[in-house]
Amino acid sequence: MHDWAAPLWFTLLLMKSAPAKIRCQVAAYLVPLLLVAVLVSGDQLAKSTTVYAAPDAGAAPAVLKIEGAVPTPLSLTPEDLDKMPRATAQLSADGTTTTYEGVLMYDLLVKAGWQFGRGMTGKPMASYLVASGKDGYEVVFALPEIDPQFSGAKVIIADKADGAALPSREQPFRIVAPEDKMHARSIYSLVKLEVVRLRP
């Protein structure tokens, strides 16, 4: 409250001994001034008080899990992807073309120990990959699709868009399958790649 408001309160206290008519007249002038003092003080307090959001200690770190029938299951962070060979791919939607950067899905599976090429012949040909978003959305890729000795589609796991971090709704990672005519498999918020063998 302003310093000038204190004398007003003191004046009202002294008026307790004055005649009722005088008290009413003085109060008619002083009470509005006191109300103004209270409102102004509250407004200044609101302006001078800054509230900072506490960090979300429970937020899970960005991790991409590669699991299932791979010899070496992995949990990869963005820092891990930064250390691997990088690739780019473009997607166009609503008249806008975005250049994504990341790591080839093929390279990630090789890192997890999956055998492509001649290692894919026979029973492993009946294998596929399930990609899962954190919202539960899932898509499937046949492993020969991404094998350079078969179809060799350059599907990437992206962590950057147009040279910057992915938009928040697409983080931590997203799939970019530029050779698909429809982009339904280019899912975002990717959290897991699981290899499934139908014929062990």
C-alpha positions in Angstrom: 0.0 0.0 0.0 1.2 3.6 -0.7 2.7 5.6 2.2 0.0 8.2 1.8 -2.8 5.7 2.6 -1.6 5.2 6.2 -2.7 8.8 7.3 -6.1 8.1 5.8 -6.6 5.1 8.0 -5.4 7.1 11.0 -7.8 9.9 10.2 -10.7 7.5 10.2 -9.7 6.1 13.5 -9.6 9.6 15.1 -13.1 10.3 13.7 -14.6 7.7 16.0 -14.9 10.3 18.6 -16.4 12.9 16.3 -20.2 13.5 15.9 -22.0 11.1 13.6 -22.8 13.7 11.0 -19.1 14.8 10.7 -18.0 11.1 10.6 -20.3 10.4 7.6 -19.1 13.5 5.7 -15.4 12.7 6.2 -15.9 9.0 5.4 -17.6 10.0 2.1 -14.3 11.6 1.1 -11.8 9.2 2.6 -13.2 5.8 1.8 -12.9 6.2 -2.0 -9.3 7.3 -1.5 -8.6 4.2 0.6 -10.1 1.9 -2.1 -7.9 3.5 -4.8 -4.9 3.0 -2.6 -5.7 -0.7 -2.2 -6.3 -1.2 -5.9 -3.2 0.6 -7.0 -1.0 -1.3 -4.5 -2.4 -4.7 -5.6 -1.8 -3.8 -9.3 1.8 -2.8 -8.6 2.3 -6.0 -6.6 1.0 -8.1 -9.6 3.4 -6.3 -12.0 6.4 -6.7 -9.8 5.9 -10.4 -9.1 7.4 -12.8 -11.7 6.4 -16.5 -11.5 8.8 -18.9 -13.0 7.7 -22.4 -14.1 9.6 -25.1 -12.3 11.5 -27.4 -14.5 9.7 -30.7 -15.3 11.9 -33.1 -13.3 9.7 -36.0 -14.5 10.2 -35.4 -18.2 11.6 -38.5 -19.9 14.8 -38.0 -21.9 14.5 -38.4 -25.7 15.4 -42.0 -26.5 14.8 -44.2 -29.6 14.6 -47.9 -28.7 15.6 -50.5 -31.3 14.5 -53.9 -30.1 12.8 -57.2 -31.1 14.7 -59.7 -33.2 17.9 -57.6 -33.5 21.1 -59.1 -32.0 22.0 -55.9 -30.1 19.0 -53.9 -28.7 19.7 -50.2 -28.5 18.5 -47.1 -26.7 19.7 -44.2 -28.8 19.7 -40.5 -27.8 19.9 -37.5 -30.2 23.6 -37.3 -29.3 24.1 -40.9 -30.5 22.5 -40.1 -33.8 24.7 -37.0 -34.2 27.7 -39.3 -34.2 26.4 -41.5 -37.1 26.6 -40.8 -40.8 23.9 -38.2 -41.7 21.4 -38.2 -44.5 18.7 -35.8 -45.7 15.3 -36.3 -47.3 12.5 -34.0 -48.3 8.7 -34.1 -47.7 6.2 -31.8 -49.4 2.8 -31.1 -47.8 0.3 -28.3 -48.2 2.5 -26.5 -50.7 5.5 -26.5 -48.4 8.7 -28.6 -48.8 10.7 -29.4 -45.7 14.2 -30.8 -45.7 14.8 -33.3 -42.9 18.1 -34.5 -41.6 18.8 -37.7 -39.6 20.2 -41.2 -39.9 19.1 -43.9 -42.4 16.9 -46.5 -40.9 19.2 -49.1 -42.6 22.3 -47.7 -40.7 20.4 -47.9 -37.4 19.5 -51.5 -37.9 23.0 -52.4 -39.0 24.2 -50.8 -35.7 21.8 -53.1 -33.9 23.4 -56.1 -35.6 20.8 -56.9 -38.2 22.2 -58.7 -41.2 21.2 -57.3 -44.6 22.3 -58.4 -48.1 23.0 -62.2 -48.2 22.0 -62.4 -44.6 18.5 -61.5 -45.6 18.0 -64.5 -47.8 15.9 -67.5 -46.6 13.8 -67.2 -43.5 14.9 -63.6 -42.7 13.0 -62.4 -45.8 9.8 -62.9 -43.8 10.8 -60.1 -41.4 9.4 -56.7 -41.0 9.9 -53.6 -38.8 7.2 -52.0 -36.6 7.7 -48.3 -36.0 5.8 -46.9 -33.0 5.0 -43.3 -32.0 4.5 -42.2 -28.4 0.8 -41.8 -29.1 0.6 -45.6 -30.0 0.4 -45.1 -33.8 2.3 -47.8 -35.6 3.4 -48.4 -39.2 5.2 -51.3 -40.8 8.2 -51.6 -43.2 9.3 -54.8 -44.9 13.1 -55.1 -44.2 14.0 -55.7 -47.9 12.5 -52.2 -48.6 15.4 -50.5 -46.9 18.1 -53.0 -48.0 20.3 -51.4 -50.7 20.7 -54.9 -52.3 16.9 -55.1 -52.7 14.7 -52.0 -53.0 17.1 -49.7 -51.1 14.5 -47.1 -50.1 16.3 -44.3 -48.3 14.0 -44.0 -45.2 15.5 -41.8 -42.5 15.0 -41.3 -38.8 15.1 -37.5 -38.6 15.9 -35.3 -35.7 16.2 -32.0 -37.6 14.0 -30.0 -40.0 15.3 -27.3 -42.3 18.5 -27.2 -40.2 16.8 -26.7 -36.8 15.3 -28.9 -34.2 12.1 -30.7 -35.1 8.8 -28.9 -34.3 7.8 -29.7 -30.7 4.9 -32.0 -31.8 7.2 -34.1 -34.0 9.9 -34.6 -31.4 12.0 -36.5 -30.4 12.3 -38.2 -33.8 10.3 -38.8 -36.9 10.3 -41.1 -39.9 10.8 -39.6 -43.4 9.9 -42.0 -46.2 10.2 -39.7 -49.3 9.5 -42.5 -51.8 6.0 -43.2 -50.4 3.4 -41.5 -52.6 1.3 -41.0 -49.4 3.1 -39.9 -46.2 1.1 -42.0 -43.8 4.2 -44.0 -42.8 6.3 -40.8 -42.2 5.2 -40.7 -38.6 6.5 -38.3 -36.0 7.0 -38.6 -32.2 8.8 -41.8 -32.9 10.0 -43.8 -29.9 10.5 -47.4 -31.0 11.6 -49.6 -33.9 10.9 -53.3 -33.4 12.1 -56.0 -35.7 9.8 -59.0 -36.0 10.7 -62.3 -37.6 7.8 -64.4 -38.8 10.0 -67.4 -39.4 12.6 -67.8 -36.6 
